[in-house]
Amino acid sequence: MCPLHDLIGMEAGMPEVAQAVLSFAQSFDRPIAGTYHITCSDETEWECVEVFQHVLAEAMTSSLKPGRRAAFHTMNLGARYEPGAIHVAEGHYASPDVRETTKLMIVKINSHAAVRATPGNVEYGTLSRYGAESHCCGALAALIEGSALPAVEDLRQTFLAGGIDRIDMLRNARLISPVDQALFTAVANARLQAARAVADLAERRPASPTVFLVVPCVTINRATSDTELVVGQYDVDATEDSPTICYRGLGDVPLEYRLRHEDGRAILEDDQWPEKHV
């Protein structure tokens, strides 16, 4: 099994990614753990939710009730991080009798994009849904198309973070190929939503000392079993007054992404990943 950091930028099977996250989480050897999963509302993401539940939530969390171990979930249009949610989730696992015990929180954020093979190429963006071609992710497609939906406006503001117009980059076919646009949008979204969650952690202390593992990913929806691309990982030590934050992985600027395929699987790099060792 590959270590989690070795999967960054590499498309892999969903169980393989989940097992890598689980192995990394178990290496912390914390007696208490919580799980939080953010996904798009799209029904194509149910496969992703099931794997997270069976591999991570059931292995890491305490019983919510007899025979039931559960993750905290956010499901909305575009897999958007909702401000404050990570503190609500963390608080649920900080029971009064363990407030002085350091716990682990596994936070996984899944944006998504569909893929299909065409003669001589791989195209991202649509799938056959109940007999008709359909955007996947529809919310991210609506972002590129300029929709005025409130959820899309939230995505738009996120994609303009840091004064960078990522939407304009993604719309420009001379800069980013239309066949790659949906994947690049999903990767940038996962990275940006994870950054929002981590920024929230820097705002105030958790209810009890916590080490957070925040993993942004992209589900690649297929006609067969879905696969997944790990965008990066944040390690956040919030056991003291000021959290220590470490990130390794892809950046959030779509124009810098470089995509290739090996054996039909995506490999993505940019100026930030793989790390350059001098």
C-alpha positions as CSV (number, residue, x, y, z in Angstrom):
1,M,0.0,0.0,0.0
2,C,1.3,3.5,-1.0
3,P,1.9,6.0,1.8
4,L,-0.6,8.9,1.6
5,H,1.9,11.5,0.3
6,D,2.9,9.1,-2.5
7,L,-0.6,9.3,-3.9
8,I,-0.7,13.1,-4.2
9,G,-1.4,14.0,-7.8
10,M,-2.0,10.3,-8.7
11,E,-5.3,8.8,-9.7
12,A,-6.0,5.6,-7.7
13,G,-8.8,3.4,-6.6
14,M,-11.0,4.7,-3.9
15,P,-10.3,1.9,-1.5
16,E,-6.6,2.4,-2.0
17,V,-6.9,6.1,-1.1
18,A,-9.1,5.4,1.9
19,Q,-6.6,2.7,3.2
20,A,-3.7,5.2,2.8
21,V,-5.6,7.8,4.8
22,L,-6.4,5.2,7.4
23,S,-2.9,4.0,7.7
24,F,-1.6,7.5,8.1
25,A,-4.2,8.3,10.7
26,Q,-3.5,5.2,12.7
27,S,0.2,6.1,12.8
28,F,-0.8,8.9,15.2
29,D,-1.9,6.3,17.7
30,R,-4.6,8.6,19.3
31,P,-7.2,6.9,21.6
32,I,-9.9,9.2,20.3
33,A,-10.7,10.1,16.7
34,G,-13.4,11.9,14.7
35,T,-14.2,11.9,11.0
36,Y,-15.7,14.7,8.8
37,H,-16.5,14.3,5.1
38,I,-17.4,17.1,2.7
39,T,-18.9,16.1,-0.6
40,C,-21.1,17.4,-3.4
41,S,-24.9,16.7,-3.1
42,D,-24.7,14.9,-6.5
43,E,-25.9,11.3,-6.3
44,T,-22.7,10.1,-8.1
45,E,-20.8,10.8,-4.9
46,W,-22.6,8.1,-3.0
47,E,-19.8,5.6,-3.9
48,C,-17.3,8.0,-2.3
49,V,-19.4,8.4,0.8
50,E,-19.8,4.7,1.2
51,V,-16.0,4.1,1.0
52,F,-15.4,6.8,3.6
53,Q,-18.0,5.4,5.9
54,H,-16.9,1.7,5.7
55,V,-13.1,2.2,5.6
56,L,-12.5,5.3,7.8
57,A,-15.6,6.2,9.9
58,E,-16.2,2.6,11.0
59,A,-12.5,2.0,11.8
60,M,-11.7,5.3,13.6
61,T,-14.8,6.7,15.4
62,S,-16.4,5.7,18.6
63,S,-20.0,4.3,18.5
64,L,-22.7,6.9,18.2
65,K,-25.2,4.3,19.3
66,P,-24.9,0.5,19.5
67,G,-23.7,-0.8,16.2
68,R,-23.5,2.6,14.6
69,R,-20.3,4.5,13.9
70,A,-20.8,7.7,12.0
71,A,-18.9,10.6,10.3
72,F,-20.0,14.2,10.5
73,H,-21.1,15.1,6.9
74,T,-21.5,18.2,4.8
75,M,-23.3,17.6,1.4
76,N,-24.0,20.6,-0.7
77,L,-23.7,21.9,-4.3
78,G,-20.1,22.0,-5.2
79,A,-18.7,20.4,-2.0
80,R,-18.3,23.8,-0.4
81,Y,-16.8,24.2,3.1
82,E,-19.3,26.0,5.3
83,P,-17.6,28.4,7.7
84,G,-17.5,27.1,11.2
85,A,-18.4,23.6,10.3
86,I,-15.0,22.1,11.2
87,H,-15.4,23.4,14.8
88,V,-18.9,22.0,15.0
89,A,-17.6,18.6,13.9
90,E,-14.7,18.7,16.2
91,G,-16.9,19.7,19.1
92,H,-19.0,16.6,18.6
93,Y,-16.1,14.3,19.3
94,A,-14.8,16.3,22.3
95,S,-16.8,14.7,25.1
96,P,-16.3,16.2,28.6
97,D,-14.5,13.2,29.9
98,V,-11.8,13.4,27.3
99,R,-11.2,17.2,27.1
100,E,-7.6,16.8,28.2
101,T,-6.8,14.0,25.8
102,T,-5.4,14.8,22.4
103,K,-7.6,13.4,19.6
104,L,-7.3,13.1,15.9
105,M,-9.8,14.6,13.4
106,I,-9.8,13.2,9.8
107,V,-11.3,15.7,7.4
108,K,-11.7,14.7,3.8
109,I,-13.0,17.0,1.1
110,N,-14.2,15.6,-2.2
111,S,-14.8,17.7,-5.2
112,H,-15.6,15.6,-8.4
113,A,-15.5,15.4,-12.2
114,A,-16.7,12.8,-14.6
115,V,-14.4,11.3,-17.2
116,R,-15.0,9.4,-20.4
117,A,-12.6,7.9,-23.0
118,T,-12.8,9.0,-26.6
119,P,-10.8,7.8,-29.6
120,G,-7.3,9.0,-28.8
121,N,-8.2,11.1,-25.9
122,V,-9.6,11.4,-22.3
123,E,-12.3,14.0,-21.7
124,Y,-13.5,15.3,-18.4
125,G,-16.8,16.9,-17.6
126,T,-19.9,14.9,-18.5
127,L,-21.4,11.4,-18.0
128,S,-24.5,9.6,-19.2
129,R,-27.1,10.1,-16.4
130,Y,-30.3,8.2,-16.8
131,G,-30.0,8.2,-20.6
132,A,-28.9,11.9,-21.1
133,E,-25.5,13.6,-21.1
134,S,-25.1,15.5,-17.9
135,H,-22.4,17.8,-16.4
136,C,-20.6,16.3,-13.4
137,C,-20.0,18.4,-11.3
138,G,-23.0,20.4,-12.3
139,A,-22.3,23.1,-9.8
140,L,-18.7,23.6,-11.0
141,A,-20.0,23.6,-14.6
142,A,-22.5,26.3,-13.6
143,L,-19.6,28.3,-12.1
144,I,-17.8,28.3,-15.4
145,E,-21.0,29.2,-17.3
146,G,-21.7,32.2,-15.1
147,S,-24.8,31.0,-13.1
148,A,-26.3,33.3,-10.6
149,L,-27.3,30.6,-8.1
150,P,-26.4,31.5,-4.5
151,A,-24.3,28.3,-4.1
152,V,-22.4,29.2,-7.3
153,E,-21.8,32.8,-6.0
154,D,-20.2,31.2,-3.0
155,L,-18.0,29.1,-5.3
156,R,-17.2,32.2,-7.4
157,Q,-15.9,34.1,-4.3
158,T,-13.7,31.2,-3.4
159,F,-12.3,30.9,-6.9
160,L,-11.3,34.6,-6.7
161,A,-9.4,34.2,-3.4
162,G,-6.1,35.9,-3.2
163,G,-7.0,38.2,-6.1
164,I,-6.5,35.4,-8.6
165,D,-9.2,35.0,-11.3
166,R,-9.1,31.3,-11.7
167,I,-12.5,31.3,-13.5
168,D,-11.1,33.4,-16.3
169,M,-8.2,31.0,-16.6
170,L,-10.5,28.0,-16.8
171,R,-12.7,29.6,-19.4
172,N,-9.7,30.4,-21.7
173,A,-9.4,27.5,-24.1
174,R,-6.0,28.8,-25.3
175,L,-4.7,28.4,-21.8
176,I,-6.5,25.3,-20.6
177,S,-7.9,22.6,-22.9
178,P,-11.7,22.2,-22.7
179,V,-11.2,18.5,-22.3
180,D,-9.2,19.1,-19.1
181,Q,-11.3,22.0,-17.8
182,A,-13.7,20.1,-15.5
183,L,-10.8,18.2,-13.8
184,F,-8.7,21.3,-13.3
185,T,-11.8,23.1,-11.9
186,A,-12.5,20.2,-9.4
187,V,-8.8,20.1,-8.3
188,A,-8.7,23.8,-7.7
189,N,-12.0,23.6,-5.8
190,A,-10.9,20.8,-3.5
191,R,-7.7,22.7,-2.7
192,L,-9.5,26.0,-2.1
193,Q,-12.2,24.4,0.1
194,A,-9.5,22.7,2.2
195,A,-7.7,26.0,2.6
196,R,-11.0,27.6,3.9
197,A,-11.3,24.8,6.5
198,V,-7.8,25.2,7.6
199,A,-8.1,29.0,7.8
200,D,-11.1,28.4,10.1
201,L,-8.8,26.3,12.4
202,A,-6.5,29.2,12.7
203,E,-9.3,31.5,14.0
204,R,-9.8,29.8,17.4
205,R,-8.8,26.8,19.4
206,P,-10.7,23.5,19.2
207,A,-12.9,22.3,22.1
208,S,-10.2,19.8,23.1
209,P,-6.5,19.4,21.9
210,T,-6.7,18.1,18.4
211,V,-4.4,17.0,15.5
212,F,-6.2,17.5,12.2
213,L,-5.5,15.6,8.9
214,V,-7.3,17.5,6.1
215,V,-7.2,15.7,2.8
216,P,-8.6,17.4,-0.4
217,C,-9.4,15.0,-3.1
218,V,-11.2,14.7,-6.5
219,T,-13.6,11.9,-7.2
220,I,-13.3,10.8,-10.8
221,N,-16.8,9.5,-11.7
222,R,-16.7,6.7,-14.2
223,A,-19.1,4.3,-15.8
224,T,-17.4,1.6,-13.8
225,S,-16.0,2.0,-10.3
226,D,-15.1,5.5,-9.4
227,T,-11.5,6.5,-8.8
228,E,-9.9,9.3,-6.9
229,L,-7.1,11.8,-7.2
230,V,-5.4,13.0,-3.9
231,V,-4.8,16.8,-4.2
232,G,-2.7,17.2,-1.1
233,Q,-2.7,16.9,2.7
234,Y,-2.7,19.4,5.5
235,D,-1.3,18.4,8.9
236,V,-2.6,20.8,11.6
237,D,-1.4,20.5,15.2
238,A,-4.0,22.4,17.3
239,T,-2.9,21.1,20.6
240,E,-1.4,24.5,21.7
241,D,-2.6,28.1,21.6
242,S,-1.5,28.7,18.0
243,P,-1.9,25.8,15.5
244,T,1.0,24.5,13.5
245,I,0.1,24.1,9.9
246,C,2.0,22.1,7.2
247,Y,0.8,21.5,3.7
248,R,2.2,19.4,0.9
249,G,0.5,18.9,-2.5
250,L,-0.8,20.7,-5.5
251,G,-1.5,24.4,-5.5
252,D,-4.7,26.2,-6.3
253,V,-3.8,27.9,-9.7
254,P,-5.3,25.9,-12.6
255,L,-3.0,27.5,-15.1
256,E,0.0,25.8,-13.5
257,Y,-1.5,22.2,-13.6
258,R,0.3,19.7,-15.9
259,L,-1.7,16.6,-16.8
260,R,-0.7,13.3,-18.3
261,H,-2.1,9.8,-18.4
262,E,-0.5,6.5,-17.8
263,D,-2.5,3.3,-18.3
264,G,-5.7,5.5,-18.5
265,R,-5.1,7.1,-15.1
266,A,-4.4,10.8,-14.5
267,I,-1.1,12.1,-13.1
268,L,-1.2,15.8,-12.2
269,E,1.7,18.1,-11.3
270,D,2.4,21.8,-11.0
271,D,5.0,24.2,-9.8
272,Q,4.3,23.2,-6.1
273,W,4.1,19.4,-6.5
274,P,6.1,17.1,-6.7
275,E,8.3,18.9,-4.1
276,K,11.7,20.0,-5.4
277,H,14.5,19.0,-3.1
278,V,17.7,21.0,-3.5
